[in-house]
Amino acid sequence: SQTIHQWPATLVQPVGSPLSLECTVEGTSNPNLYWYRQAAGRGLQLLFYSVGIGQISSEVPQNLSASRPQDRQFILSSKKLLLSDSGFYLCAWSEDRVAGYTFGSGTRLTVV
Amino acid sequence: GENVEQHPSTLSVQEGDSAVIKCTYSDSASNYFPWYKQELGKGPQLIIDIRSNVGEKKDQRIAVTLNKTAKHFSLHITETQPEDSAVYFCAASKGDYKLSFGAGTTVTVRA
């Protein structure tokens, strides 16, 4: 069966520090991968998605970037964090262009 | 892009009663409509979905209905239980790899 792993679960980082969040999927090949952010009490904002290795689509101009170095690995990065980058970051995958997502357990990022 | 509106934003029901959440979408090309449940501190989980060639789908106490003409779909939870308390999100897809989510409904089931 397919599983999605996301880490770390929580992270407290100072303003101006770099960020790297990692997500991996097991049990499938060529998944579609997604990064979402959820501010406290708010909805789900799509940040990036990828339908193949090296293919990254950005939905919202951010202080963030994404990379997909391997088929089942998706990384969210920042060179310098801002206070506004705080939130709950969720990785997800899907198997088709018209399919539900399976979400990871999320990373709670607090920028101080 | 697709715009999905979800109502109500909060819903409080007595245990055993039914809960209904409604969503509307703007793009008639949308053909896939999943619903997610998010418990506190966790990622959303898919609970039920429906495709545009089906009008209704049931899974035990939850059901989803779709009205393509009116471009709206609804989630129905019957015989609510305390463990149904969570945030529920509707979503729509038109086959472009992306889901457009509603803003969410916080459901509280009172014992």
Chai-1 contact restraints between the chains, C-beta under 6 A:
chainA,res_idxA,chainB,res_idxB,connection_type,confidence,min_distance_angstrom,max_distance_angstrom,comment,restraint_id
A,N32,B,Y97,contact,1.0,0.0,6.0,A-B,restraint_1
A,G43,B,F101,contact,1.0,0.0,6.0,A-B,restraint_2
A,G43,B,A103,contact,1.0,0.0,6.0,A-B,restraint_3
A,G43,B,G104,contact,1.0,0.0,6.0,A-B,restraint_4
A,L44,B,F101,contact,1.0,0.0,6.0,A-B,restraint_5
A,V51,B,Y97,contact,1.0,0.0,6.0,A-B,restraint_6
A,L90,B,G43,contact,1.0,0.0,6.0,A-B,restraint_7
A,R97,B,G95,contact,1.0,0.0,6.0,A-B,restraint_8
A,R97,B,Y97,contact,1.0,0.0,6.0,A-B,restraint_9
A,V98,B,Y32,contact,1.0,0.0,6.0,A-B,restraint_10
A,V98,B,S93,contact,1.0,0.0,6.0,A-B,restraint_11
A,V98,B,G95,contact,1.0,0.0,6.0,A-B,restraint_12
A,G100,B,P34,contact,1.0,0.0,6.0,A-B,restraint_13
A,G100,B,L46,contact,1.0,0.0,6.0,A-B,restraint_14
A,G100,B,D49,contact,1.0,0.0,6.0,A-B,restraint_15
A,F103,B,G43,contact,1.0,0.0,6.0,A-B,restraint_16
A,F103,B,P44,contact,1.0,0.0,6.0,A-B,restraint_17
A,G104,B,G43,contact,1.0,0.0,6.0,A-B,restraint_18
A,S105,B,G43,contact,1.0,0.0,6.0,A-B,restraint_19
A,G106,B,G43,contact,1.0,0.0,6.0,A-B,restraint_20
